[in-house]
Amino acid sequence: MRRFDSVRVLACLLAFSATLQAQQYVFRAFRQAEGLKNLSTSSLATDRSGFLWIGTENGVYRFLGASFERYGTEQGIAELDVRDVVSDPNGTIWIVTNGNLYHWDGKRFI
């Protein structure tokens, strides 16, 4: 009987382990070649569309899936040293600098 029980337990373990799937994580380093010109990040947030926003000492960057787009003074951010990037419950992106608070209206920061 004892041998039969151990065989049953082993069979159950093998059946259970066959249903388990290991999680895999893929990490990729993004650097200046992909458009992230400042590697000193202060914060990360995602908007309602799923874009990743990155605050740095040299403006804000948005990850477009393969490269980064920089947002700075031309897009309405007067100070480039970004302290925080926050996404509110609606998915709106807010930028915090030392002196101001900006939000993304879909075209520029106001």
C-alpha positions in Angstrom: 0.0 0.0 0.0 2.7 2.5 0.8 4.4 2.2 -2.6 1.0 2.7 -4.2 0.4 5.9 -2.2 3.8 7.3 -3.1 3.2 6.6 -6.8 -0.2 8.3 -6.6 1.4 11.3 -4.9 4.1 11.5 -7.5 1.6 11.2 -10.4 -0.5 14.0 -8.8 2.6 16.2 -8.5 3.6 15.6 -12.1 0.1 16.4 -13.3 0.0 19.6 -11.2 3.4 20.7 -12.3 2.5 20.3 -15.9 -0.3 22.9 -15.5 2.1 25.4 -13.9 3.5 28.1 -16.2 6.6 30.1 -15.3 6.4 33.8 -15.6 9.0 35.4 -17.8 10.2 38.9 -17.6 12.0 40.6 -20.4 14.1 43.6 -19.5 15.5 46.1 -22.1 17.8 49.0 -21.4 16.9 52.3 -23.0 19.6 54.8 -23.7 20.3 57.8 -25.7 20.2 55.9 -29.0 16.5 55.3 -28.4 15.9 59.0 -27.7 16.1 59.1 -23.9 18.7 61.9 -23.8 18.8 62.2 -20.0 19.3 58.9 -18.1 18.7 60.5 -14.7 15.0 59.8 -14.2 13.0 61.2 -11.3 9.6 59.5 -11.9 7.5 57.3 -14.1 3.7 57.3 -14.9 1.4 55.9 -17.5 -1.5 57.7 -19.1 -4.9 56.4 -20.1 -3.6 55.4 -23.5 -0.9 53.3 -21.9 2.0 55.5 -22.8 4.9 55.6 -20.4 5.9 59.2 -19.3 9.4 59.7 -17.7 10.4 62.8 -15.7 14.1 63.7 -15.9 16.4 66.6 -15.0 16.1 67.7 -18.7 12.3 67.6 -19.4 9.7 64.9 -19.8 9.9 62.0 -22.2 7.1 59.8 -23.5 7.8 56.3 -24.6 6.3 55.6 -28.0 6.9 51.8 -28.1 10.3 51.9 -29.8 11.7 55.3 -29.1 11.2 58.4 -26.8 9.8 61.8 -27.6 11.0 64.7 -25.5 8.7 67.4 -24.1 10.2 70.6 -22.9 9.8 74.4 -23.2 8.4 74.1 -26.8 5.5 72.0 -25.3 4.8 74.4 -22.4 7.1 73.3 -19.6 9.1 76.3 -18.5 11.5 74.5 -16.1 13.2 71.4 -17.4 14.1 69.8 -14.0 11.0 67.6 -13.5 10.4 66.5 -9.9 7.4 64.2 -10.4 5.2 62.8 -13.1 1.7 61.7 -11.9 -1.3 60.1 -13.6 -4.6 61.0 -12.0 -7.6 58.5 -11.9 -8.7 59.7 -15.3 -5.3 59.0 -16.8 -4.3 62.7 -17.2 -0.6 63.3 -16.8 0.5 66.0 -14.3 4.1 67.3 -14.2 5.6 68.8 -11.0 8.6 71.0 -11.2 10.2 73.2 -8.4 7.9 76.1 -9.3 4.9 74.9 -11.3 2.3 72.2 -11.9 1.4 71.3 -15.5 -1.0 68.9 -17.0 -1.1 67.4 -20.5 -4.1 68.5 -22.5 -3.3 66.1 -25.4 -1.3 68.6 -27.4 0.8 70.5 -24.9 1.4 71.1 -21.2 -0.6 73.9 -19.6 
